[in-house]
Amino acid sequence: MKRIVFLLFMLIVAGSIYSQSCTPQGNQASYGTNNLWIGYVYDNIDFTNYAGYVNEGNTSSPNFDESFGGDVVSYPTNGCSVTTETFSVRYKLTKTFTSGTYQVIVGGDDGYRLSLDGGATWTINKWLDQSYTTTTVIVTLSGTVNLVLEYYENGGQNRISFNIQTACIGSEDQSVYGVNGVWNGYVYYGQNFNLYKGLVHEGVTGVPNFDESFGGDNVTYNSSGCPIQTENFSVRYRLQAIFSGSSYIFTVGGDDGYRLSLDGGSTWVINKWQDQSYNTTSYSTTLSGTKNLVLEYYENGGGNRVSFSMTGSIVLPLQLLNFQGKSTGNIVQLNWETSREVNVAYYEIQRSNDQLGFTAIGKVDAKDISSGQNIDYSYSDHFPLNGNNYYRLRMTDINGNYTYSPVVVVSFEQNTSASIFPTVLTANTIYVRAGSSMQNASLSFYEITGRKLEEIQLPKTINAGETISASLNIGSLSKGTYLVVCKSSGATIIKQLVLVQ
């Protein structure tokens, strides 16, 4: 009995000691100073059952990243400990800022929100259960500011982070237009041109067309001044161009929002200013003289891409009655018929694998530049691309004016019983791997226009699975794309585009 009484006495004493050591400290109202936050900790997710306070940051910086020692562990405070499973913290800091623009990044798992006015309003508000995520804002601060950062954890992992730094700002005059086909692109943080970061260029001299994907989703994209993350940004492209009184087709694409102006941004001839997956919009008009083009774009998470193309659309004195294409054996056969040709010079055949960038692959002279009769034309593409091939005609008159035909798509599937590698040639050696037995095989090297440069005879018999090397004379060639064709017993086995560097 004495033993039981003694044990009860010890439990009471221990409880009394614990109670005395677990008195919550701090008044829950004071703000930290000198970059040291005071964090008031609560043993619930709604700031009830106050436990005590902690400090974050240091005298040189208020930035911190806190994971509370782990998931479902005891987290000590100046007062009582809490279990890191369902709890909340209200951090307070008074800080004096030099007048300027600042970038603030707050992250949390689960809910977090940041106030710059003592909790009256929330500049950042992500008050929901979530895995760790961050939010970035650009703010202008001056003088003494009462910062309140609130956080709650509702099971699973836990983490809260805060980072503030002077925002990097570009220095260029953002009103200047690019010339000679080269756009000036002014890059901004935020979807509404919030904070200028720096200058980029698109297009090349004489050709303003471009297709930009910014290096990927949520990566660093560099400008002349400051980098951005490709998640929440915008770009305003400017170009001054001189038009010759002809008809033009403008095609703009984007993921997400895009819009095009031909009068310096006063009106928008293309306006798709909304979150969306990549799509394109075209606009046709007749233009003369100097015009100030403005192309605006914003990205709001996920994929990102913006594209621009401009083509002349002169009404030539001819009628294109039809334009067709079909795959026949190892080639694609194109046929078209015209009527009322007057002063037509030639037809340039162009091909693309994505309907964005077209490359000239051939040319057919006009048969009768003054005939009123219907005229048939044809062209054979001996080196079609594997998959979908998009073809169009650039129809040009004797004065250099031109217009385009509708696009024709032809699907082509090549025999893949062999492989050719490497596809990027930095040396003279290329390899052929046979998928099946080949007899009297040869390897031919062509320009993309179809002109044969070299033909090499391979061993008379090549067994299935065997790899043969061949030496190509590429030393005198210009950098660019070429075609390699492998034949067995006179039949084409595989065609492979290669890049000579």
Steps between C-alpha positions, in 0.01 A plus 500: 500500500784737587651424157175593322473824696862582415445441126191721502699770678777483239249524213344807657844660547602416142177647369558809707856536365381447141223752549746753631744443204223522239377853559458670158731800464443809283206737471380395149493867393857631483689518171854380459769749399852497352391236242399255778141382468299410807293195416204431729427126495157342557403140563221514241460609136285805585730689740339364818670337801810720508821306579786752490723691262801433273734719296591482131748692285822657621640846549623520140188364325133422574505210253440151639389148406351295785400131498437473879728200551292258293154347463308418821780592743514718811583863411625705799410863560572751774222345698335171401583259222253416222474193280568586135176354369224756562638837607537860383748787531452876470835667423538876557780734395537877483755597238609831345554489123696728274257630238507256209356195325527163670439139406332290770475121485296312758459122502307259714358154570211548587343851510685833503423870458698822524387847603698823461262708715483316830241245386238738360541365146685205346747562218550123471215267595534122446289395800427136409628147551776440243840349440790743515460777246629856468345833404697797368390863506670826406428785743610859549599571860617809683552572868380291795277201418323259737529154341272216608562150362242237601536125454309185588576126471219246466677162480780347297809702416556852631707795384485881484751729326543872448739685269519870413758675287539811289338430163724488191378758245597553135629836384403532130255749352196274452344724232767436235398289197719242330578551129609298196288200598646464853251547785585666830340282767455660843467232771302554820432315820124446540225443247417870457846647433546561873877532536742553212786247495692548175523486121503206257490485120300283261515459123801550276595778261230525237288216645287587805347151536581312823380220727612527864450243780725675757714193573221295659235502773598666830869551416728805515478725192772764464465852366745788468440595862336250733384138465142387554333169572279396207184462712356845560635753252418711195681641196425804285664469157544813285593521130489788253445370147457656155226354278473531122128552449429128464286243677647316799405210725599515869484181706559513877494207743529472874468307825360692688379849392607690186393806300632693200477870418599674176468853641730502801255338739198728450288219352539122475442323167561165676388469862508166685580641845404196711640186661515228234704220350702587188292611202539744210294785354545663157412846368516630141526865394657736247776720642707787365775709657653482848311315774577445869426137585441398862466134595411436865515165679448366852554161668298375797649161583550173313626503142619823342546602137447799272543513120470757222504469123433752227459418132430717199165421341506675162206433268680363196344488151433126512241259636612190690234242412631220723806385692533136610760258633526126565758246613609264223761240589802684635399846379226759545343616175362857486269623223331833442299671226481870418307725269540854364873527560630846415864590571542210744871413540523180707359280775716429805410180684531532878476230767457493879461241774291725728332765277709771668841502334495428124811420295536523122568156350450567128402741225290463184502771233168625370419343162326790328500840663234635262273201447130502574481120496502259791853379575604186692811485718664227706791455736642185663641519852749214500597561860181543704515516876381208707150582628293798389641721222340844453541652152416840355581692181654844499375640167718788377456740207768663286508805733574291808151524646374173646211323667458163668281204420296314761702243697479133396586228754636161389582218744810297417626193684841366408634146540694490825669163453834679527642794694754768414700680768624740627252764386741783589822465300817653638730249324496312170385164640136388490350162590224278362342230715304236305165395645484220245739352244601742222653421160703730272436790737603861441503825694429832322550852635274783373441869543154570638395623153569152358842546335713190554842575646647153551417129475682222687474128429463292815604131539312269262327323787408653837346267755211595728628678809836582340634857518705637208701822500546727199711808441332812360690798364342779704808718548409746223128521581321791658333448836139395461254217440568223248337169409651151512326222304573129543398254225504121479479332156391834357210549745507782755522361855526820702539875459655697784545876544839588653650825620855589394682716755 
